[in-house]
């Protein structure tokens, strides 16, 4: 009976598997479990996971997701991943869904490898279906301290498994050891500040090289005189309630310095606005101070913290215009309780020098101008043009609520940009901007009880 619980291989993570060796051994399909295998429970995919799946596909594998999660959860995870089919509500460890996945992939069963983190669902199910499998160490949030009874039993099974040598390494030597630098960086950048900084520098270099060879024309010209027609405008108070007041005050300083770099910028037809190419580097010498930043899903103090607020304002201005957003990243929009009426996308835009950028392109035949300034701790923004346009825009949010996942709460909603004809009010286009699933990063007791769904 116990041999049904033994994996073919037991490795550190999905990033330490040598997929090229698996391909050389004749395997052509990879089936992944989702939660705690690829990402922590309930989390969205990351750039690292997206890139890993893309690399596996480029080797020649078909990739499939087999999960006990519902359809919406899986589709949210796959929003940036192409050519990846899935089965939801798989009812593991029953072998039916495993065999169905193999059938959908149209690959012989002996050429498929299943990868998961749980012995009693993933490994048992794959073994019952006669599919080769790899057990990875489960991924949890840093805040998780308790594990279930099954995890304790799994430890006992793994101890026995380690002494049953004939069941070990049945796929051969397919784990990349820690001496591999690429793999090591991916694992340590989330645990060690030094490696995080190295990863950031790598991202900056890659962005600079990409821009160097790009044919993109970036907006550079600034003028003091404002263009005549206001397309959109927005203002917000920069001090949030219930957060570190010194870091909040420093944020005001940071936003004021950065907004002065953008204020009056003209974006000609065909030009692209780049947040970081316009603002430049952020350091103490330029007057920036430590504010609140998000790193590895945690809020901490960091140089230039709070500049995401400026990016949020620009994003809202652009979403209420015919300009085309070409690069947009998000972090949690539940950093602090809503103060007054909720405004979708008031928070959540993520920027980080310089590889996590915010960019938009002027695809119209008219000049646009960004005006941004700080006064009395308020950030003011205007988007102006030389002429008016026959459309108006509205940002709407649907199914806004909070839900508990494990020990954490998440804000969940769908946010849309709606374009209307000014003359008759007819809806021209409704576009999904963000399938929001944001971890609540403030006191859970402050979540409005009427917005919590069971």
C-alpha positions in Angstrom: 0.0 0.0 0.0 2.7 2.4 1.0 4.4 2.2 -2.5 1.3 4.0 -3.9 2.4 7.0 -1.8 6.0 7.1 -3.1 6.8 9.7 -5.7 9.2 8.9 -8.6 11.2 11.9 -7.5 11.2 14.3 -4.6 12.7 17.8 -5.3 12.9 21.3 -3.8 10.5 23.1 -6.2 9.3 23.3 -9.8 12.3 25.5 -10.5 14.8 22.9 -9.6 13.6 20.3 -12.2 15.7 19.8 -15.3 12.9 19.8 -17.9 15.4 19.4 -20.8 16.5 16.0 -19.3 12.9 14.9 -19.0 12.4 15.7 -22.6 15.6 13.8 -23.5 14.1 10.8 -21.7 11.1 10.9 -24.0 8.5 12.7 -21.9 6.3 15.2 -23.8 3.6 16.3 -21.3 3.8 18.1 -17.9 0.7 18.2 -15.7 1.0 20.7 -12.8 -1.0 20.9 -9.6 -1.7 24.6 -8.9 -1.9 25.8 -5.2 1.2 25.3 -3.1 3.0 23.7 -6.1 3.3 26.7 -8.4 2.3 29.5 -6.1 1.0 29.8 -2.5 -2.6 29.0 -2.0 -5.0 31.4 -3.7 -2.1 33.6 -5.2 -1.9 34.8 -8.7 0.8 33.6 -11.0 4.2 35.4 -10.9 6.5 36.5 -13.7 8.8 33.6 -12.6 6.1 31.0 -13.0 4.8 32.6 -16.3 8.4 32.4 -17.7 8.9 28.9 -16.4 5.8 27.6 -18.2 6.8 29.4 -21.3 10.3 27.9 -21.2 8.9 24.4 -20.7 6.6 24.9 -23.7 9.5 26.1 -25.8 11.4 22.9 -25.0 8.5 21.1 -26.7 6.2 20.0 -23.8 2.5 20.4 -23.6 1.6 21.9 -20.2 -1.7 21.2 -18.3 -3.2 22.3 -15.0 -5.0 19.7 -12.9 -6.5 21.3 -9.8 -9.3 20.8 -7.2 -9.9 24.5 -7.5 -12.8 26.0 -9.3 -12.8 27.4 -12.8 -12.6 31.1 -11.9 -9.5 30.5 -9.7 -7.7 28.6 -12.4 -8.6 31.1 -15.2 -7.3 34.0 -13.0 -4.0 32.1 -12.5 -3.7 31.5 -16.3 -4.6 35.1 -17.4 -1.0 35.7 -18.6 -0.2 32.1 -19.7 -1.0 30.9 -23.2 -1.7 27.4 -24.6 -2.4 25.8 -21.3 -5.5 23.7 -20.8 -6.9 22.7 -17.5 -9.4 20.6 -15.5 -11.1 22.2 -12.5 -12.6 20.4 -9.5 -10.5 17.4 -10.3 -11.5 15.4 -7.2 -8.0 14.1 -6.6 -6.8 11.4 -5.8 -9.3 9.6 -8.0 -7.5 8.7 -11.2 -10.3 9.7 -13.6 -9.3 13.3 -14.0 -5.6 12.4 -14.4 -6.5 10.1 -17.2 -8.8 12.6 -18.7 -6.0 15.2 -18.7 -3.7 12.8 -20.6 -6.5 12.2 -23.1 -7.0 15.9 -23.7 -3.3 16.4 -24.2 -3.4 13.5 -26.7 -0.1 12.1 -25.4 0.6 8.5 -24.4 0.4 8.1 -20.7 4.0 6.8 -20.4 5.2 10.1 -21.8 3.5 12.3 -19.2 4.9 13.5 -15.8 2.6 14.9 -13.1 4.0 17.4 -10.6 2.4 18.3 -7.2 3.0 19.0 -3.6 0.7 16.6 -1.7 1.3 12.9 -1.3 -2.3 11.9 -0.5 -3.9 13.7 -3.5 -1.3 14.4 -6.1 1.1 11.5 -5.8 -1.5 8.9 -4.9 -3.7 10.0 -7.7 -0.9 9.9 -10.3 0.3 6.5 -9.1 -3.3 5.1 -9.3 -3.5 6.4 -12.9 -0.1 4.9 -13.8 1.5 8.3 -14.4 5.1 9.2 -13.5 5.2 11.9 -10.9 7.4 14.4 -9.0 6.7 15.6 -5.5 7.8 19.2 -4.7 8.0 20.9 -1.3 4.8 22.8 -0.7 4.9 26.6 -1.0 3.3 28.5 1.9 3.1 32.1 2.9 5.7 33.4 5.3 3.0 34.0 7.9 1.8 30.3 7.9 2.9 28.5 11.0 0.5 25.6 11.3 0.2 22.7 9.0 -2.5 20.1 8.8 -2.4 16.5 10.1 -1.9 15.2 6.6 1.4 17.2 6.3 2.7 15.5 9.5 1.8 12.1 8.1 3.5 13.0 4.8 6.7 13.6 6.8 6.5 10.1 8.1 5.9 8.7 4.7 8.8 10.6 3.2 11.1 9.3 6.0 10.2 5.8 5.1 10.5 6.6 1.4 14.0 7.9 1.8 15.1 4.5 3.0 13.4 2.6 0.2 16.1 3.2 -2.4 14.5 1.3 -5.2 11.7 3.8 -5.3 14.0 6.8 -5.2 15.1 8.6 -8.4 13.0 6.5 -10.8 13.2 9.3 -13.4 17.0 9.5 -13.1 19.0 12.5 -12.2 16.5 15.3 -13.1 17.0 17.8 -10.2 19.2 20.9 -10.8 21.4 21.2 -7.7 21.7 24.4 -5.8 25.1 25.1 -7.4 23.1 26.2 -10.5 23.2 30.0 -10.2 20.1 30.7 -12.2 17.9 28.5 -10.0 19.6 29.8 -6.8 18.8 33.4 -7.6 15.1 32.6 -8.2 14.8 31.0 -4.8 16.9 33.4 -2.8 15.7 36.7 -4.1 12.5 36.2 -2.1 14.4 35.4 1.1 17.5 37.6 1.1 17.7 41.3 0.6 21.1 41.0 -1.1 19.8 38.6 -3.7 16.6 40.7 -4.1 18.8 43.7 -5.0 20.8 41.6 -7.5 17.6 40.5 -9.1 16.5 44.1 -9.4 19.8 45.1 -11.0 19.4 42.3 -13.5 15.9 43.6 -14.3 17.2 47.1 -14.8 20.0 46.0 -17.2 17.5 43.9 -19.2 15.1 46.9 -19.5 17.9 49.2 -20.6 19.1 46.8 -23.2 15.5 46.3 -24.5 14.9 50.1 -24.7 18.3 50.6 -26.4 17.2 48.4 -29.3 13.6 49.5 -29.3 12.2 51.8 -32.0 9.9 53.4 -29.5 9.8 57.2 -29.4 9.5 58.4 -25.9 7.9 61.7 -24.8 10.5 64.2 -23.5 9.3 67.8 -24.2 7.8 69.8 -21.3 6.1 73.2 -21.6 4.8 75.5 -18.9 1.7 76.7 -20.8 -1.2 74.3 -20.4 -3.0 72.9 -23.5 -6.6 74.2 -23.8 -8.9 71.1 -23.5 -9.1 69.1 -20.3 -9.7 65.4 -21.1 -9.6 64.1 -17.5 -8.7 65.2 -14.0 -8.2 63.6 -10.6 -7.0 64.5 -7.1 -6.4 62.5 -3.9 -5.2 63.1 -0.4 -1.8 61.4 0.1 -2.0 60.6 3.8 -3.7 57.3 4.6 -5.3 56.6 7.9 -4.0 54.0 10.3 -0.5 53.8 8.8 3.0 54.9 9.8 2.7 58.7 9.8 6.4 59.4 9.2 6.5 57.2 6.1 3.3 58.8 5.0 4.8 62.3 5.3 7.9 61.1 3.4 5.6 59.8 0.7 4.3 63.4 0.1 7.9 64.5 -0.4 8.6 61.7 -2.8 5.5 62.3 -4.9 6.1 66.0 -5.0 9.7 65.5 -6.4 8.6 62.9 -8.9 5.5 64.8 -10.1 7.7 67.9 -10.8 9.6 65.7 -13.3 6.4 65.0 -15.2 4.4 68.2 -14.9 3.9 69.8 -18.3 5.1 66.8 -20.3 3.8 66.8 -23.9 3.1 63.4 -25.5 3.0 63.9 -29.3 1.2 61.5 -31.7 3.1 58.3 -31.9 5.1 58.9 -28.7 5.2 56.7 -25.7 5.1 57.9 -22.1 7.4 55.9 -19.7 7.1 56.6 -16.0 10.7 55.8 -15.2 12.3 57.3 -18.2 10.6 60.5 -17.3 11.3 60.5 -13.5 14.7 58.9 -13.6 16.5 57.2 -10.7 15.3 57.6 -7.1 17.9 58.2 -4.4 18.6 60.3 -1.3 20.8 62.7 -3.2 17.8 63.9 -5.2 15.8 64.5 -2.0 13.8 61.3 -1.9 13.1 59.7 1.5 12.0 56.3 2.8 8.3 55.6 2.4 6.2 52.5 2.3 7.1 49.9 -0.4 5.8 46.4 -1.1 8.5 43.7 -1.4 7.7 40.0 -1.5 4.1 40.7 -0.6 5.1 42.6 2.6 4.9 46.3 3.3 8.2 47.8 4.5 10.2 51.0 4.5 12.1 51.7 1.3 13.7 54.6 -0.6 11.2 56.5 -2.7 8.2 54.7 -1.2 4.8 55.9 -2.2 5.5 56.6 -5.9 2.9 54.0 -6.8 0.3 56.7 -5.7 1.6 58.9 -8.5 1.4 56.0 -11.0 -2.2 55.3 -9.8 -3.2 58.9 -10.6 -1.6 58.8 -14.1 -3.4 55.5 -14.8 -6.8 56.9 -13.8 -6.2 59.9 -16.1 -5.2 57.8 -19.0 -8.1 55.3 -18.5 -10.5 58.2 -19.0 -9.0 59.1 -22.4 -8.4 57.5 -25.8 -4.7 56.9 -25.0 -3.5 53.3 -25.2 -1.9 51.7 -22.1 1.0 49.5 -23.2 2.4 48.4 -19.8 0.6 48.1 -16.5 1.5 46.1 -13.4 -0.5 45.7 -10.2 0.1 45.0 -6.5 -2.6 44.7 -3.8 -5.1 47.6 -3.8 -6.0 46.7 -0.2 -3.1 48.3 1.6 -5.4 50.4 3.8 -9.1 50.7 4.5 -11.1 52.7 2.0 -11.6 56.3 3.1 -15.0 57.3 2.0 -16.5 56.2 -1.3 -14.5 53.4 -3.0 -12.9 54.5 -6.2 -11.8 51.5 -8.4 -8.0 51.6 -9.2 -7.3 54.4 -6.8 -4.7 52.0 -5.5 -3.0 49.0 -7.0 -0.7 50.3 -9.8 2.8 48.9 -9.3 6.0 50.5 -10.4 9.6 49.8 -9.5 12.7 51.4 -11.1 12.9 50.8 -13.9 11.9 47.3 -15.2 8.4 47.5 -13.6 7.2 50.5 -15.6 3.9 52.2 -16.5 3.7 53.1 -20.1 1.0 54.4 -22.5 1.1 55.5 -26.2 -0.5 58.4 -27.9 -2.3 56.6 -30.8 -4.4 59.7 -31.7 -3.6 62.6 -34.1 -3.5 65.2 -31.2 -0.9 66.3 -28.7 -1.6 65.4 -25.0 -0.2 67.0 -21.9 0.3 65.6 -18.3 0.1 68.1 -15.5 0.8 66.8 -12.0 1.5 68.8 -8.8 1.2 68.5 -5.0 -0.4 71.1 -2.8 -1.4 70.8 0.9 -0.7 67.1 0.8 -3.1 66.6 -2.1 -1.9 65.2 -5.4 -3.6 66.9 -8.4 -3.6 65.5 -11.9 -4.8 66.8 -15.3 -4.7 65.2 -18.8 -5.0 67.9 -21.4 -5.1 68.0 -25.2 -5.4 70.5 -28.1 -8.9 69.2 -29.0 -11.8 67.4 -27.6 -12.9 63.8 -28.6 -16.3 62.3 -29.3 -16.0 59.7 -26.5 -16.2 59.7 -22.8 -15.1 57.0 -20.4 -16.2 55.5 -17.1 -14.4 53.0 -14.8 -16.8 50.5 -13.2 -16.3 47.7 -10.8 -18.4 44.5 -10.5 -18.9 41.9 -7.8 -16.7 43.8 -5.3 -16.3 41.8 -2.1 -13.9 40.3 0.4 -13.3 36.6 0.9 -11.3 34.6 3.4 -8.6 32.2 2.0 -6.8 30.3 4.7 -5.8 32.8 7.4 -5.9 35.8 4.9 -8.5 37.9 3.4 -8.6 39.1 -0.3 -10.4 41.9 -2.1 -12.0 40.4 -5.2 -13.7 42.3 -8.1 -13.6 42.9 -11.8 -12.8 46.4 -13.0 -13.8 47.6 -16.5 -13.1 50.6 -18.7 -16.3 51.6 -20.5 -16.2 53.8 -23.6 -19.4 55.8 -24.6 -20.4 57.9 -27.5 -20.8 61.5 -26.2 -23.6 62.4 -28.5 -26.1 59.6 -27.6 -24.6 57.9 -24.6 -24.3 54.6 -26.4 -21.8 52.1 -25.0 -19.1 51.4 -27.6 -16.8 49.1 -25.7 -16.5 47.5 -22.3 -13.0 46.3 -21.6 -11.8 44.2 -18.6 -8.8 46.1 -17.1 -8.1 44.0 -13.9 -9.4 40.8 -12.5 -8.7 41.9 -9.0 -7.6 39.5 -6.3 -5.7 41.6 -3.7 -4.4 40.4 -0.4 -5.7 42.6 2.5 -2.6 44.1 4.1 -4.3 46.0 7.0 -6.2 44.9 10.2 -8.9 42.4 9.1 -11.2 43.8 11.7 -11.5 46.9 9.6 -13.0 45.1 6.6 -16.7 46.0 6.3 -18.6 43.0 7.5 -21.3 43.4 4.9 -18.7 43.0 2.1 -17.4 39.7 3.3 -18.7 36.7 1.4 -18.6 33.2 2.8 
